[in-house]
Amino acid sequence: MDDNIGYINDCCRQAVESVPRDSIDALLDLIPAAESIFIYGSGRSGLIGQLFSIRLVQLGLDVHFVGDMTTPIIGRNDLTILISNTGYTFSVVQTAEIARRIGSHVVAVTSSPSSKLAHISNSRIVLTIPKDCRSAAIAPLGTIFEDSILLFFDALVPELMKRLGVTEDDMRRRHAIWV
């Protein structure tokens, strides 16, 4: 078990650290400037997107997960963040095409810089998964990508807190209360 954790941890660190700082700064500029933020991914990537959506809501931003029943229409002054390891997931690519046509700024979060999603997006966050981090026995399917994206998004939160002037107490007041 310890070896598995070490392997996944090392691979995720390498993947997150592969994202160029200028790409990170651009995303950190786009998020607070957007009128609304729309996030979408399919499967486990979608679950990571939902987790990030919650954090953004706790930061006081207007955030929607594409596909939810209460999600409004994407607009021109909105930011659309789309997550797909391969960059070819049909529903994600289709969402990118629609959002771009409307005029939303589309950010692809992917490990495939030459994918269809990367090409049709305005901006890209590309995580490079090292070749020695593709062990199906330890991290099957998209495990390293998905875990890396979770860490990447969570590492953005303190940066956004500073930029937005939001404290943990502010976030706690926006935390869901389940009765």
TAFEN-V819035 format. One record per residue. N is the residue number from 1. RES is the residue in one small letter. PSI is psi in radians with two decimals (* if undefined). Layout:
# TAFEN-V819035
n | res | psi
N | RES | PSI
N | RES | PSI
This chain:
# TAFEN-V819035
n | res | psi
1 | m | -0.79
2 | d | -0.69
3 | d | -0.68
4 | n | -0.79
5 | i | -0.77
6 | g | -0.75
7 | y | -0.88
8 | i | -0.77
9 | n | -0.84
10 | d | -0.75
11 | c | -0.73
12 | c | -0.72
13 | r | -0.81
14 | q | -0.73
15 | a | -0.81
16 | v | -0.74
17 | e | -0.21
18 | s | -0.25
19 | v | 2.15
20 | p | 2.48
21 | r | -0.62
22 | d | -0.55
23 | s | -0.69
24 | i | -0.82
25 | d | -0.69
26 | a | -0.76
27 | l | -0.70
28 | l | -0.46
29 | d | -0.68
30 | l | -0.70
31 | i | -0.95
32 | p | -0.33
33 | a | -0.30
34 | a | 2.52
35 | e | -0.86
36 | s | 2.73
37 | i | 2.29
38 | f | 2.32
39 | i | 2.47
40 | y | 2.51
41 | g | 2.83
42 | s | 2.57
43 | g | -2.39
44 | r | -0.58
45 | s | -0.64
46 | g | -0.67
47 | l | -0.70
48 | i | -0.71
49 | g | -0.67
50 | q | -0.68
51 | l | -0.76
52 | f | -0.65
53 | s | -0.77
54 | i | -0.78
55 | r | -0.73
56 | l | -0.66
57 | v | -0.74
58 | q | -0.42
59 | l | -0.10
60 | g | 0.26
61 | l | 2.73
62 | d | 1.84
63 | v | 2.49
64 | h | 2.50
65 | f | 2.09
66 | v | 2.27
67 | g | -0.35
68 | d | 2.62
69 | m | -0.47
70 | t | 0.13
71 | t | 2.16
72 | p | -3.14
73 | i | 2.42
74 | i | 2.44
75 | g | 3.09
76 | r | -0.65
77 | n | 0.31
78 | d | 2.83
79 | l | 2.32
80 | t | 2.08
81 | i | 2.09
82 | l | 2.32
83 | i | 2.15
84 | s | 2.09
85 | n | -0.94
86 | t | -0.48
87 | g | 0.19
88 | y | 0.06
89 | t | 2.11
90 | f | -0.89
91 | s | -0.57
92 | v | -0.79
93 | v | -0.75
94 | q | -0.72
95 | t | -0.70
96 | a | -0.78
97 | e | -0.76
98 | i | -0.83
99 | a | -0.71
100 | r | -0.74
101 | r | -0.65
102 | i | -0.51
103 | g | 0.09
104 | s | 2.59
105 | h | 2.15
106 | v | 2.23
107 | v | 2.14
108 | a | 2.30
109 | v | 1.94
110 | t | 2.96
111 | s | 0.08
112 | s | 1.63
113 | p | -0.31
114 | s | 0.20
115 | s | 2.92
116 | k | -0.75
117 | l | -0.79
118 | a | -0.69
119 | h | -0.61
120 | i | -0.07
121 | s | 2.72
122 | n | -0.65
123 | s | 2.79
124 | r | 2.41
125 | i | 1.89
126 | v | 2.09
127 | l | 2.15
128 | t | 2.03
129 | i | 2.02
130 | p | 2.55
131 | k | -0.58
132 | d | 0.15
133 | c | 0.61
134 | r | 0.61
135 | s | 1.93
136 | a | -0.41
137 | a | -0.49
138 | i | -0.71
139 | a | 1.36
140 | p | 2.73
141 | l | -2.21
142 | g | 0.44
143 | t | -0.85
144 | i | -0.74
145 | f | -0.89
146 | e | -0.79
147 | d | -0.67
148 | s | -0.72
149 | i | -0.70
150 | l | -0.83
151 | l | -0.72
152 | f | -0.89
153 | f | -0.76
154 | d | -0.58
155 | a | -0.38
156 | l | -0.52
157 | v | -0.87
158 | p | -0.59
159 | e | -0.75
160 | l | -0.65
161 | m | -0.80
162 | k | -0.85
163 | r | -0.63
164 | l | -0.14
165 | g | 0.66
166 | v | 2.35
167 | t | 2.97
168 | e | -0.61
169 | d | -0.71
170 | d | -0.78
171 | m | -0.71
172 | r | -0.64
173 | r | -0.37
174 | r | 0.10
175 | h | 2.41
176 | a | 2.43
177 | i | 2.02
178 | w | 2.23
179 | v | *
